[in-house]
């Protein structure tokens, strides 16, 4: 829930670096080896765990930034205070894309059994997910540079 409560508004440069640090902390607690990769914009978080020879590679690719939560008066609860209502988690970035990151990480909390690389970029291209209208097959022009390093 800390990840959801952490502001990471890329358009206004609010809390993005702090959110990257939190992502790194969560990755480390999951047993992965995170690195912060500086880019021309916001930093990318990259992690891997290579202690399962012969196991398949799993890739989690996402972003940890959000768009501004305006207009605030339309929120039933403060956007950066994660809240559970009727069995659902509410907060800015839950659906796009912080819960996705947490789901991927949860696979390592119980029993890490696969090789993994986890690049988490700060900005999705064009402000929307699209695998066909970007410069890389995974939806980000940053991915080719990370995957080759």
C-alpha positions as CSV (number, residue, x, y, z in Angstrom):
1,X,0.0,0.0,0.0
2,X,3.0,2.3,0.5
3,X,3.7,2.2,-3.3
4,X,0.1,3.4,-4.1
5,X,0.3,6.1,-1.5
6,X,3.6,7.4,-2.9
7,X,3.0,10.3,-5.3
8,X,4.9,9.9,-8.6
9,X,3.5,12.6,-10.9
10,X,5.9,12.6,-13.9
11,X,4.4,15.6,-15.6
12,X,5.0,17.8,-12.6
13,X,8.2,16.0,-11.4
14,X,6.5,15.3,-8.0
15,X,7.8,12.3,-6.0
16,X,9.1,10.3,-9.0
17,X,12.6,9.7,-7.7
18,X,11.2,8.8,-4.2
19,X,8.9,6.3,-5.9
20,X,11.8,4.8,-7.8
21,X,13.6,4.4,-4.4
22,X,10.6,2.7,-3.0
23,X,10.4,0.3,-6.0
24,X,14.0,-0.5,-5.4
25,X,13.4,-1.2,-1.7
26,X,10.5,-3.6,-2.6
27,X,12.5,-5.4,-5.2
28,X,15.4,-5.8,-2.8
29,X,13.0,-7.2,-0.1
30,X,11.7,-9.7,-2.7
31,X,15.3,-11.0,-3.1
32,X,16.1,-9.3,-6.4
33,X,19.1,-7.1,-7.1
34,X,17.8,-3.6,-8.2
35,X,19.7,-0.9,-9.9
36,X,18.7,2.7,-10.7
37,X,19.4,3.6,-14.3
38,X,19.5,7.3,-15.1
39,X,17.9,8.3,-18.3
40,X,17.4,11.7,-20.0
41,X,14.1,11.9,-18.1
42,X,13.1,10.1,-15.0
43,X,15.1,7.1,-13.7
44,X,14.4,3.5,-14.6
45,X,14.5,0.8,-12.0
46,X,16.0,-2.4,-13.2
47,X,16.3,-5.6,-11.2
48,X,17.3,-9.2,-11.8
49,X,17.7,-12.5,-9.9
50,X,19.9,-15.1,-11.6
51,X,20.0,-17.9,-9.1
52,X,17.8,-20.4,-10.8
53,X,19.9,-22.0,-13.6
54,X,17.8,-23.8,-16.2
55,X,14.6,-22.0,-15.3
56,X,12.7,-19.7,-17.7
57,X,13.2,-16.0,-17.8
58,X,10.3,-13.9,-16.6
59,X,10.0,-10.3,-17.6
60,X,7.9,-7.7,-15.7
61,X,7.8,-4.4,-17.6
62,X,5.8,-1.5,-16.4
63,X,6.0,2.1,-15.1
64,X,5.6,3.6,-11.7
65,X,4.6,7.2,-12.6
66,X,1.0,8.6,-12.6
67,X,-0.7,11.5,-14.2
68,X,-2.0,14.4,-12.0
69,X,-5.1,13.5,-10.0
70,X,-7.1,16.6,-10.9
71,X,-9.9,17.3,-10.4
72,X,-9.5,16.5,-6.7
73,X,-13.2,17.0,-5.9
74,X,-14.1,13.9,-7.9
75,X,-12.1,11.6,-5.6
76,X,-14.0,9.9,-2.8
77,X,-10.8,9.7,-0.8
78,X,-7.4,11.5,-1.2
79,X,-5.7,10.1,-4.3
80,X,-2.4,9.4,-2.5
81,X,-3.8,7.6,0.5
82,X,-4.4,4.0,-0.5
83,X,-7.8,2.9,0.8
84,X,-9.7,-0.4,0.7
85,X,-13.4,-0.1,0.0
86,X,-15.7,-3.0,-0.7
87,X,-12.7,-5.3,-1.1
88,X,-11.0,-3.1,-3.7
89,X,-8.0,-0.9,-3.4
90,X,-8.4,2.8,-4.3
91,X,-5.7,5.3,-4.9
92,X,-3.9,7.1,-7.8
93,X,-2.1,4.6,-10.0
94,X,-3.6,1.4,-8.7
95,X,-4.9,0.3,-12.1
96,X,-2.2,2.0,-14.1
97,X,0.3,0.6,-13.1
98,X,1.4,0.2,-9.5
99,X,-0.8,-2.8,-8.7
100,X,0.7,-4.5,-11.7
101,X,4.2,-4.0,-10.3
102,X,3.1,-5.4,-6.9
103,X,1.5,-8.5,-8.5
104,X,4.8,-9.3,-10.4
105,X,6.8,-8.8,-7.2
106,X,4.4,-11.0,-5.2
107,X,5.5,-14.0,-7.3
108,X,9.0,-13.7,-5.6
109,X,7.7,-13.2,-2.1
110,X,6.6,-16.8,-1.7
111,X,9.2,-18.8,-3.6
112,X,11.6,-17.3,-6.1
113,X,12.1,-20.0,-8.7
114,X,12.8,-18.3,-11.9
115,X,15.3,-16.0,-13.5
116,X,13.8,-12.5,-13.7
117,X,14.5,-9.1,-15.1
118,X,12.3,-6.3,-14.0
119,X,12.6,-2.9,-15.8
120,X,10.2,-0.3,-14.5
121,X,10.2,2.9,-16.5
122,X,8.9,6.2,-15.3
123,X,6.9,7.2,-18.3
124,X,4.8,5.2,-20.8
125,X,5.1,6.4,-24.4
126,X,2.4,8.7,-25.7
127,X,0.6,8.6,-22.4
128,X,-1.1,5.3,-23.3
129,X,-0.2,1.6,-23.6
130,X,0.5,0.6,-27.2
131,X,2.7,-2.1,-28.4
132,X,2.2,-1.3,-32.1
133,X,2.7,2.4,-32.2
134,X,6.0,2.7,-30.4
135,X,9.6,2.2,-31.2
136,X,9.9,-1.1,-29.4
137,X,7.9,-4.3,-29.3
138,X,7.3,-3.9,-25.5
139,X,6.0,-0.4,-25.7
140,X,8.9,1.9,-24.8
141,X,11.8,3.4,-26.7
142,X,13.8,2.9,-23.5
143,X,13.6,-0.9,-23.5
144,X,16.1,-1.6,-26.2
145,X,18.8,0.4,-24.4
146,X,18.1,-1.5,-21.1
147,X,17.8,-4.9,-22.6
148,X,21.2,-4.6,-24.3
149,X,23.0,-3.6,-21.1
